[in-house]
Amino acid sequence: MYSNFMEHGIEYAKQAVKEDDAGNYSNALKLYMNALEYFQAQLKYEKNQQIEKTIRERCMGYLRRAEEIRAVLDNGGSVPAPNGDVSVAAQPKTSPKPKDKGGKDKEDPEQAKLKAGLDSVIIKEKPNVKWSDVAGLENAKLALQEAVILPVKFPQFFTGKRKPWRAFLLYGPPGTGKSYLAKAVATEADSTFFSVSSSDLVSKWMGESEKLVSNLFQMARDSAPSIIFIDEIDSLCGQRGEGNESEASRRIKTGLLVQMQGVGSDDHKVLVLAATNTPYALDQAIRRRFDKRIYIPLPDLKARQHMFKVHLGDTPHNLTESDFEKLAQKTEGFSGSDISVCVKDVLFEPVRKIQDAEYFMKSSDGMWAPCEPKQRGAIKTTLQELDAQELASKVLLPPITRADFDKVLARQKPTVSKADLEVHERFTKEFGEEG
């Protein structure tokens, strides 16, 4: 039955073009939308890549013409004539931009509205994450430096056939630092950073999602050099033909494919950086758009050791270098997020000791600290009693100890399973490279 989808789509498209040429724009709009529905249905089953490409190109042309008609009809204006033959597709049918009194082009109010909505995804202040804060991942950092830092600082290196990488896919288990690495890129690169998620681009209004995608890339080109970071890209670009795939999702996917193709060939100062925890869920056409597909694995021993130090920061502690090394050994299989949660829990251990303490001692400088009952100068009291005497501000938190970590690690387990790791390792062998 699906073979009829193509025939019905072509028939509706012919009628739409006929009504469009005759000036019956309301009828043309309905017929364009009917044609698009049939072509989208055909795409679910189409196996021939060349035919699929042709259908998608035609769909983009019909969709742009339909949006143009809808926008003008909604505003009560006159519809501009199609610029060429809509039926052969793929060139957008653009209407003349209105001019202000000085004769200059004015931005379309709808376009301005969409751009205003996207302004919220631009990071105005760069995140304070440096390369040195990212533990391990040397290959990933080197590749990103080649793509982002070097072209800006040394543009003379990238001439002729030597072009910087333009699209990166970072994949791996949850909590391994993919988004953190993107923040480091934003900090280190002298570029405008756009950070978006599926909720930023999905719209319930027909045609608006594609416009948001188009505007996002146009804003990136206008602000070049720039970086577009798409977190959890699998939620936007899942496999085609899935039963739960929405119409908006299909349109966004098509829009991203078109825009990323443009970025790869024309826009040498726009980098697309995407992250996913489920690389196999990505549509293969989207996957092919990424020049580099880098596996972000669980941190190794040295990386875990570094992470414990970074997350502790300047919090008072009495851990030695040997203690940090032993902690790294005990946390084999932990992700960066797991270690972050562990340290966050440990940071509360001194507070718990203060709350549970029944004996305190007063130091020579007037500060109170919890102590053992038999310790010289120990006074039986509690934090609540000290607070009642307005002495709580003089209570000194004890430093963090190795025993605090052992206590927390006894109840914490890693969140990434062996099965998850096997999936990512298999994907790396098939499509990716080690980070």
Summary of the structure (lengths in Angstrom):
residues: 435
radius of gyration: 29.0
end to end distance: 46.0
largest distance: 100.0
contacts: 1311
relative contact order: 0.09
helix: 54%
strand: 11%
